Amino acid sequence: MEPIEINAGSWYLRALRADDRVDDRPALTAGGIEDPGHVARRTAQWAADEHYSWAVCEPTTGELLAEVGLTLDGDSAVLTGWARPGHDAALDAALTTVARFGESGLGLTVSPG
């Protein structure tokens, strides 16, 4: 499946990026994810319908504050996420929104990870 953008109220959810316009890798590093292949792996997981992930962003700057994801297993999915220090509110809102999207939009049974 192609990545889907979601509006989560005060937060904007989009696919992770590392291109000439947006590079999430510095924010990922600030969040403790130091693997330089993280964005490429998440992109491949979308394409393979294995794991759908979203960068939880501040809408005016596009800065990544957290990441949420659904790891698929048949008709169910496990919901996970993490936030950069000080951005738990963004994570909480995104977790609720992605769980609702997984259940209503994708027809999955979503459980917390």
DSSP file (Angstrom, degrees, kcal/mol; ACC not computed):
  #  RESIDUE AA STRUCTURE BP1 BP2  ACC     N-H-->O    O-->H-N    N-H-->O    O-->H-N    TCO  KAPPA ALPHA  PHI   PSI    X-CA   Y-CA   Z-CA
    1    1 A M              0   0    0      0, 0.0    48,-0.2     0, 0.0     3,-0.1   0.000 360.0 360.0 360.0 147.1    0.0    0.0    0.0
    2    2 A E        -     0   0    0      1,-0.1     0, 0.0    45,-0.1     0, 0.0  -0.549 360.0 -90.0 -74.8 145.8    1.1    3.6   -0.6
    3    3 A P        -     0   0    0      0, 0.0     2,-0.4     0, 0.0    -1,-0.1  -0.281  41.5-146.1 -58.6 143.3    1.7    5.7    2.5
    4    4 A I        -     0   0    0     -3,-0.1     2,-0.3    10,-0.0     0, 0.0  -0.939   4.7-137.0-116.0 131.8   -1.4    7.5    3.7
    5    5 A E        -     0   0    0     -2,-0.4     2,-0.4     9,-0.1     9,-0.2  -0.676  22.2-165.6 -87.3 144.1   -1.3   10.9    5.4
    6    6 A I  E     -A   13   0A   0      7,-2.2     7,-3.1    -2,-0.3     2,-0.6  -0.986  18.3-138.6-133.0 138.9   -3.6   11.5    8.4
    7    7 A N  E     -A   12   0A   0     -2,-0.4     5,-0.2     5,-0.2     3,-0.1  -0.878  17.4-175.8 -94.1 123.1   -4.7   14.6   10.2
    8    8 A A  E >   -A   11   0A   0      3,-2.9     3,-0.9    -2,-0.6     2,-0.8  -0.392  49.2 -99.6-115.1  52.8   -4.6   14.0   14.0
    9    9 A G  T 3  S+     0   0    0      1,-0.3    -1,-0.2    -2,-0.1    85,-0.0  -0.572 111.0  12.5  72.0-107.6   -6.1   17.3   15.2
   10   10 A S  T 3  S+     0   0    0     -2,-0.8     2,-0.3    -3,-0.1    -1,-0.3   0.507 127.3  65.8 -79.0  -4.2   -3.1   19.3   16.3
   11   11 A W  E <   -A    8   0A   0     -3,-0.9    -3,-2.9    47,-0.1     2,-0.5  -0.876  68.8-143.3-125.2 152.0   -0.7   16.9   14.6
   12   12 A Y  E     -AB   7  57A   0     45,-2.2    45,-3.1    -2,-0.3     2,-0.5  -0.960  14.3-156.4-115.8 126.9    0.0   15.9   11.0
   13   13 A L  E     +AB   6  56A   0     -7,-3.1    -7,-2.2    -2,-0.5     2,-0.3  -0.904  25.5 150.3-109.6 129.4    1.0   12.3   10.3
   14   14 A R  E     - B   0  55A   0     41,-1.8    41,-4.2    -2,-0.5    -9,-0.1  -0.914  49.2 -76.2-146.2 169.0    2.9   11.4    7.2
   15   15 A A        -     0   0    0     -2,-0.3    39,-0.1    39,-0.2     2,-0.1  -0.339  57.9 -95.4 -65.8 151.6    5.4    8.8    5.9
   16   16 A L        -     0   0    0     37,-0.2     2,-0.3    23,-0.1    -1,-0.1  -0.389  49.0-161.4 -63.7 147.5    9.0    9.1    7.1
   17   17 A R        +     0   0    0     -3,-0.1     7,-3.2    -2,-0.1     8,-0.3  -0.971  32.3 172.2-138.1 150.8   11.2   10.9    4.6
   18   18 A A  B     +F   23   0B   0     -2,-0.3     5,-0.3     5,-0.3     2,-0.2  -0.553  47.2 112.1-151.6  79.2   14.8   11.4    3.8
   19   19 A D  S    S-     0   0    0      3,-3.1    -2,-0.1    -2,-0.1     0, 0.0  -0.650  83.4 -73.7-137.5-167.8   15.0   13.4    0.5
   20   20 A D  S    S+     0   0    0     -2,-0.2     3,-0.1     1,-0.2     0, 0.0   0.627 128.4  38.6 -73.3 -11.3   16.0   16.8   -0.8
   21   21 A R  S    S+     0   0    0      1,-0.3     2,-0.4     0, 0.0    -1,-0.2   0.796 126.2  18.8-103.5 -40.3   12.9   18.5    0.7
   22   22 A V        -     0   0    0     -6,-0.0    -3,-3.1    41,-0.0     2,-0.5  -0.999  57.0-174.6-137.6 131.9   12.5   16.7    4.1
   23   23 A D  B     +F   18   0B   0     -2,-0.4     4,-0.3    -5,-0.3    -5,-0.3  -0.919   5.3 178.7-130.1 106.5   15.0   14.7    6.1
   24   24 A D     >  +     0   0    0     -7,-3.2     4,-2.5    -2,-0.5     3,-0.2   0.548  60.6  94.6 -81.1  -8.2   13.7   13.0    9.2
   25   25 A R  H  > S+     0   0    0     -8,-0.3     4,-2.4     1,-0.2    -1,-0.2   0.867  81.7  50.9 -59.4 -40.8   17.0   11.4   10.1
   26   26 A P  H  > S+     0   0    0      0, 0.0     4,-2.1     0, 0.0    -1,-0.2   0.916 113.5  46.1 -62.3 -39.4   18.3   14.1   12.5
   27   27 A A  H  > S+     0   0    0     -4,-0.3     4,-1.2    -3,-0.2    -2,-0.2   0.873 110.9  52.8 -69.3 -35.9   15.0   14.0   14.4
   28   28 A L  H  <>S+     0   0    0     -4,-2.5     5,-2.9     2,-0.2     3,-0.4   0.920 108.9  49.9 -62.8 -42.8   15.1   10.2   14.5
   29   29 A T  H ><5S+     0   0    0     -4,-2.4     3,-1.7     1,-0.2    -2,-0.2   0.906 107.4  53.7 -61.6 -41.5   18.6   10.4   15.9
   30   30 A A  H 3<5S+     0   0    0     -4,-2.1    -1,-0.2     1,-0.3    -2,-0.2   0.771 108.0  52.3 -63.3 -25.1   17.3   12.9   18.6
   31   31 A G  T 3<5S-     0   0    0     -4,-1.2    -1,-0.3    -3,-0.4    -2,-0.2   0.370 128.3 -98.3 -91.5   3.7   14.7   10.3   19.4
   32   32 A G  T < 5S+     0   0    0     -3,-1.7     2,-0.9     1,-0.2    -3,-0.2   0.464  86.8 123.7  97.2   1.7   17.3    7.5   19.8
   33   33 A I      < +     0   0    0     -5,-2.9    -1,-0.2    -6,-0.2    -2,-0.2  -0.840  24.7 164.6 -99.6 103.5   17.0    5.9   16.4
   34   34 A E        +     0   0    0     -2,-0.9    -1,-0.1    -3,-0.1    -5,-0.1   0.419  32.5 117.4-101.6  -0.2   20.5    6.0   15.0
   35   35 A D    >   -     0   0    0      1,-0.2     3,-1.7    -7,-0.1     4,-0.3  -0.584  53.4-154.7 -71.1 115.6   20.1    3.5   12.1
   36   36 A P  T 3  S+     0   0    0      0, 0.0     4,-0.3     0, 0.0     3,-0.3   0.685  93.1  56.6 -66.5 -15.8   20.7    5.4    8.9
   37   37 A G  T 3> S+     0   0    0      1,-0.2     4,-2.6     2,-0.1     5,-0.2   0.340  75.5 101.7 -94.2   6.5   18.5    2.8    7.0
   38   38 A H  H <> S+     0   0    0     -3,-1.7     4,-2.4     1,-0.2     5,-0.2   0.912  82.0  46.3 -59.3 -46.3   15.5    3.3    9.2
   39   39 A V  H  > S+     0   0    0     -3,-0.3     4,-2.2    -4,-0.3    -1,-0.2   0.927 113.8  48.4 -64.8 -44.5   13.6    5.5    6.7
   40   40 A A  H  > S+     0   0    0     -4,-0.3     4,-2.2     1,-0.2    -1,-0.2   0.893 111.7  50.4 -62.9 -39.8   14.3    3.2    3.8
   41   41 A R  H  X S+     0   0    0     -4,-2.6     4,-2.3     2,-0.2    -2,-0.2   0.922 110.0  49.5 -64.5 -43.8   13.3    0.2    5.8
   42   42 A R  H  X S+     0   0    0     -4,-2.4     4,-1.8    -5,-0.2    -2,-0.2   0.892 110.1  51.7 -63.1 -38.2   10.0    1.8    6.8
   43   43 A T  H  X S+     0   0    0     -4,-2.2     4,-1.9     1,-0.2    -1,-0.2   0.921 111.0  47.4 -63.0 -44.0    9.3    2.7    3.1
   44   44 A A  H  X S+     0   0    0     -4,-2.2     4,-1.8     1,-0.2    -2,-0.2   0.860 108.4  55.5 -65.0 -36.1    9.9   -0.9    2.1
   45   45 A Q  H  <>S+     0   0    0     -4,-2.3     5,-2.5     2,-0.2     6,-0.8   0.870 105.7  51.7 -66.9 -36.4    7.6   -2.1    4.9
   46   46 A W  H ><5S+     0   0    0     -4,-1.8     3,-1.6     1,-0.2    -2,-0.2   0.959 110.6  48.5 -59.1 -50.4    4.8    0.0    3.6
   47   47 A A  H 3<5S+     0   0    0     -4,-1.9    -2,-0.2     1,-0.3    -1,-0.2   0.821 114.2  45.7 -61.7 -33.0    5.3   -1.4    0.1
   48   48 A A  T 3<5S-     0   0    0     -4,-1.8    -1,-0.3    -5,-0.1    -2,-0.2   0.400 108.3-123.1 -91.0   2.2    5.3   -5.0    1.4
   49   49 A D  T < 5S+     0   0    0     -3,-1.6    -3,-0.2    -4,-0.4     3,-0.1   0.886  79.9 116.4  54.7  41.6    2.2   -4.4    3.7
   50   50 A E  S   <S+     0   0    0     -5,-2.5    22,-2.4     1,-0.3     2,-0.3   0.795  79.8   3.3-101.1 -44.2    4.3   -5.5    6.7
   51   51 A H  E     - C   0  71A   0     -6,-0.8     2,-0.5    20,-0.2    -1,-0.3  -0.962  59.3-155.5-150.8 124.3    4.4   -2.3    8.8
   52   52 A Y  E     - C   0  70A   0     18,-2.6    18,-2.8    -2,-0.3     2,-0.3  -0.901  23.2-176.9-101.8 126.7    2.7    1.0    8.3
   53   53 A S  E     - C   0  69A   0     -2,-0.5     2,-0.4    16,-0.2    16,-0.2  -0.910  12.1-161.5-127.5 153.6    4.5    3.9   10.0
   54   54 A W  E     - C   0  68A   0     14,-2.9    14,-2.1    -2,-0.3     2,-0.6  -0.996  18.4-135.4-134.3 136.7    3.9    7.6   10.4
   55   55 A A  E     -BC  14  67A   0    -41,-4.2   -41,-1.8    -2,-0.4     2,-0.7  -0.811  25.2-140.1 -81.6 126.0    6.0   10.5   11.4
   56   56 A V  E     -BC  13  66A   0     10,-3.0     9,-3.5    -2,-0.6    10,-1.2  -0.827  33.5-171.3 -91.3 115.2    4.0   12.6   13.9
   57   57 A C  E     -BC  12  64A   0    -45,-3.1   -45,-2.2    -2,-0.7     7,-0.2  -0.784  35.7-114.4-119.9 151.5    4.8   16.1   12.9
   58   58 A E    >>  -     0   0    0      5,-1.9     4,-3.1    -2,-0.3     3,-0.5  -0.717  38.6-136.7 -72.2 123.6    4.3   19.7   14.0
   59   59 A P  T 34 S+     0   0    0      0, 0.0    -1,-0.1     0, 0.0   -48,-0.1   0.759  94.5  48.6 -66.1 -26.9    2.0   20.9   11.2
   60   60 A T  T 34 S+     0   0    0      1,-0.1    -2,-0.0     3,-0.1    -3,-0.0   0.800 127.5  22.6 -84.3 -26.1    3.7   24.3   10.6
   61   61 A T  T <4 S-     0   0    0     -3,-0.5    -1,-0.1     2,-0.1     3,-0.1   0.647  91.1-132.2-110.3 -20.8    7.3   23.1   10.4
   62   62 A G     <  +     0   0    0     -4,-3.1     2,-0.2     1,-0.3    -2,-0.0   0.546  48.5 160.0  77.5   6.9    6.9   19.4    9.5
   63   63 A E        -     0   0    0     -5,-0.3    -5,-1.9     1,-0.1     2,-0.4  -0.435  44.5-118.2 -67.6 131.5    9.3   18.5   12.2
   64   64 A L  E     +C   57   0A   0     -7,-0.2    -7,-0.2    -2,-0.2     3,-0.1  -0.561  39.9 166.0 -71.0 124.5    9.1   14.9   13.4
   65   65 A L  E     -     0   0A   0     -9,-3.5    19,-2.9    -2,-0.4     2,-0.3   0.636  65.1  -7.6-109.4 -26.1    8.2   14.7   17.0
   66   66 A A  E     -CD  56  83A   0    -10,-1.2   -10,-3.0    17,-0.3     2,-0.4  -0.947  59.2-130.8-159.5 171.2    7.2   11.0   17.3
   67   67 A E  E     -CD  55  82A   0     15,-2.3    15,-2.0    -2,-0.3     2,-0.3  -0.999  19.0-176.0-135.7 135.0    6.7    7.9   15.2
   68   68 A V  E     +CD  54  81A   0    -14,-2.1   -14,-2.9    -2,-0.4     2,-0.3  -0.917   9.0 179.4-124.7 155.7    3.7    5.5   15.4
   69   69 A G  E     -CD  53  80A   0     11,-2.5    11,-2.4    -2,-0.3     2,-0.5  -0.997  27.2-140.7-155.5 158.3    3.2    2.3   13.5
   70   70 A L  E     -CD  52  79A   0    -18,-2.8   -18,-2.6    -2,-0.3     2,-0.7  -0.987  16.5-155.8-118.9 118.5    1.0   -0.7   12.8
   71   71 A T  E     -CD  51  78A   0      7,-2.5     7,-2.2    -2,-0.5   -20,-0.2  -0.869  23.7-138.2 -95.1 117.7    2.7   -4.1   12.4
   72   72 A L  E     + D   0  77A   0    -22,-2.4     5,-0.2    -2,-0.7     2,-0.2  -0.473  31.1 169.5 -84.7 145.7    0.4   -6.2   10.4
   73   73 A D  E >   - D   0  76A   0      3,-2.7     3,-1.4     1,-0.2     2,-0.3  -0.676  67.4 -64.9-150.4  89.3   -0.4   -9.9   10.9
   74   74 A G  T 3  S-     0   0    0      1,-0.2    -1,-0.2    -2,-0.2     0, 0.0  -0.519 118.8 -11.2  66.3-123.4   -3.4  -11.0    8.8
   75   75 A D  T 3  S+     0   0    0     -2,-0.3    34,-2.2    -3,-0.1     2,-0.3   0.215 129.4  68.9 -94.2  14.0   -6.5   -9.1    9.9
   76   76 A S  E <   -De  73 109A   0     -3,-1.4    -3,-2.7    32,-0.3     2,-0.3  -0.837  59.2-166.0-127.6 167.4   -4.8   -7.7   13.0
   77   77 A A  E     -De  72 110A   0     32,-2.4    34,-2.4    -2,-0.3     2,-0.5  -0.994  18.8-131.3-152.2 149.0   -2.1   -5.3   13.8
   78   78 A V  E     -De  71 111A   0     -7,-2.2    -7,-2.5    -2,-0.3     2,-0.5  -0.908  24.0-142.9-103.2 128.7    0.0   -4.3   16.8
   79   79 A L  E     +De  70 112A   0     32,-3.0    34,-2.6    -2,-0.5     2,-0.3  -0.796  28.7 164.3 -94.8 126.2    0.2   -0.5   17.5
   80   80 A T  E     +D   69   0A   0    -11,-2.4   -11,-2.5    -2,-0.5     2,-0.3  -0.907   3.9 159.9-135.7 164.6    3.5    0.9   18.7
   81   81 A G  E     -D   68   0A   0     -2,-0.3     2,-0.3   -13,-0.2   -13,-0.2  -0.970  17.7-160.0-174.7 164.7    5.1    4.3   19.0
   82   82 A W  E     -D   67   0A   0    -15,-2.0   -15,-2.3    -2,-0.3     2,-0.3  -0.967  12.3-149.1-148.5 158.4    7.8    6.4   20.6
   83   83 A A  E     -D   66   0A   0     -2,-0.3   -17,-0.3   -17,-0.2     3,-0.1  -0.965  22.7-111.3-132.3 149.3    8.2   10.2   21.1
   84   84 A R    >   -     0   0    0    -19,-2.9     3,-1.9    -2,-0.3   -53,-0.1  -0.423  64.8 -70.9 -66.3 154.0   11.2   12.5   21.3
   85   85 A P  T 3  S+     0   0    0      0, 0.0    -1,-0.2     0, 0.0   -55,-0.0  -0.218 123.0  18.1 -52.9 132.6   11.6   13.9   24.8
   86   86 A G  T 3  S+     0   0    0     -3,-0.1     3,-0.2     1,-0.0    -2,-0.1   0.485 102.5  92.9  87.4   4.3    8.8   16.4   25.7
   87   87 A H    <>  +     0   0    0     -3,-1.9     4,-1.7   -22,-0.1     3,-0.3  -0.053  36.2 122.4-122.6  33.5    6.4   15.3   22.9
   88   88 A D  H  > S+     0   0    0      1,-0.2     4,-2.8     2,-0.2     5,-0.2   0.825  72.1  60.4 -64.2 -31.8    4.3   12.7   24.7
   89   89 A A  H  > S+     0   0    0      2,-0.2     4,-2.1     1,-0.2    -1,-0.2   0.900 104.8  48.9 -63.9 -39.8    1.1   14.6   23.9
   90   90 A A  H  > S+     0   0    0     -3,-0.3     4,-2.2     2,-0.2    -1,-0.2   0.920 112.5  48.6 -64.3 -43.2    1.8   14.3   20.1
   91   91 A L  H  X S+     0   0    0     -4,-1.7     4,-2.8     2,-0.2    -2,-0.2   0.936 110.3  50.5 -62.0 -47.8    2.4   10.5   20.6
   92   92 A D  H  X S+     0   0    0     -4,-2.8     4,-1.9     1,-0.2    -1,-0.2   0.912 112.2  46.7 -59.0 -44.8   -0.8   10.0   22.6
   93   93 A A  H  X S+     0   0    0     -4,-2.1     4,-2.1     1,-0.2    -1,-0.2   0.905 113.9  48.5 -64.2 -41.3   -2.9   11.8   20.0
   94   94 A A  H  X S+     0   0    0     -4,-2.2     4,-3.1     2,-0.2     5,-0.3   0.894 107.9  53.9 -68.4 -40.3   -1.3    9.9   17.1
   95   95 A L  H  X S+     0   0    0     -4,-2.8     4,-2.2     1,-0.2    -1,-0.2   0.928 111.0  46.3 -59.5 -44.7   -1.7    6.5   18.8
   96   96 A T  H  X S+     0   0    0     -4,-1.9     4,-2.0    -5,-0.2    -1,-0.2   0.923 115.4  46.5 -62.6 -44.5   -5.4    7.1   19.2
   97   97 A T  H  X S+     0   0    0     -4,-2.1     4,-2.4     2,-0.2    -2,-0.2   0.908 113.5  46.9 -66.6 -43.8   -5.8    8.3   15.7
   98   98 A V  H  X S+     0   0    0     -4,-3.1     4,-2.9     2,-0.2    -1,-0.2   0.875 110.6  52.8 -69.5 -36.7   -3.8    5.5   14.1
   99   99 A A  H  X S+     0   0    0     -4,-2.2     4,-2.2    -5,-0.3     5,-0.2   0.937 111.7  46.5 -60.8 -45.4   -5.7    2.9   16.1
  100  100 A R  H  X>S+     0   0    0     -4,-2.0     4,-3.1     2,-0.2     5,-0.6   0.908 113.3  49.1 -63.2 -42.3   -9.0    4.3   14.9
  101  101 A F  I  X>S+     0   0    0     -4,-2.4     4,-1.6     1,-0.2     5,-1.4   0.918 110.7  50.4 -63.3 -43.9   -7.7    4.4   11.3
  102  102 A G  I  <5S+     0   0    0     -4,-2.9     6,-2.8     3,-0.2     4,-0.3   0.903 118.6  37.9 -60.7 -41.4   -6.5    0.8   11.5
  103  103 A E  I  X5S+     0   0    0     -4,-2.2     4,-0.5     4,-0.2    -2,-0.2   0.952 130.3  26.3 -76.3 -51.0   -9.8   -0.4   12.8
  104  104 A S  I  <5S+     0   0    0     -4,-3.1    -3,-0.2    -5,-0.2    -2,-0.2   0.905 130.3  36.3 -82.2 -43.3  -12.2    1.8   10.8
  105  105 A G  I  <<S+     0   0    0     -4,-1.6    -3,-0.2    -5,-0.6    -4,-0.1   0.842 131.9  24.9 -81.5 -34.5  -10.2    2.6    7.7
  106  106 A L  T  4<S-     0   0    0     -5,-1.4    -3,-0.2    -4,-0.3    -2,-0.1   0.522  96.7-124.4-110.1  -8.2   -8.4   -0.7    7.2
  107  107 A G     <  +     0   0    0     -4,-0.5    -4,-0.2    -6,-0.3     2,-0.2   0.781  59.7 146.4  71.4  26.9  -10.7   -3.2    9.0
  108  108 A L        -     0   0    0     -6,-2.8     2,-0.7    -7,-0.2   -32,-0.3  -0.612  55.6-124.1 -94.8 154.5   -8.0   -4.4   11.3
  109  109 A T  E     -e   76   0A   0    -34,-2.2   -32,-2.4    -2,-0.2     2,-0.4  -0.900  37.3-157.5 -91.5 113.6   -8.2   -5.6   14.9
  110  110 A V  E     +e   77   0A   0     -2,-0.7   -32,-0.2   -34,-0.2   -40,-0.0  -0.807  15.5 179.0-103.0 131.0   -5.6   -3.3   16.6
  111  111 A S  E     -e   78   0A   0    -34,-2.4   -32,-3.0    -2,-0.4     2,-0.1  -0.951  34.1-102.4-126.3 150.6   -3.9   -4.1   19.9
  112  112 A P  E      e   79   0A   0      0, 0.0   -32,-0.2     0, 0.0   -34,-0.0  -0.390 360.0 360.0 -70.4 148.3   -1.4   -2.1   21.8
  113  113 A G              0   0    0    -34,-2.6   -33,-0.1    -2,-0.1   -35,-0.1   0.421 360.0 360.0 -98.6 360.0    2.2   -3.2   21.5
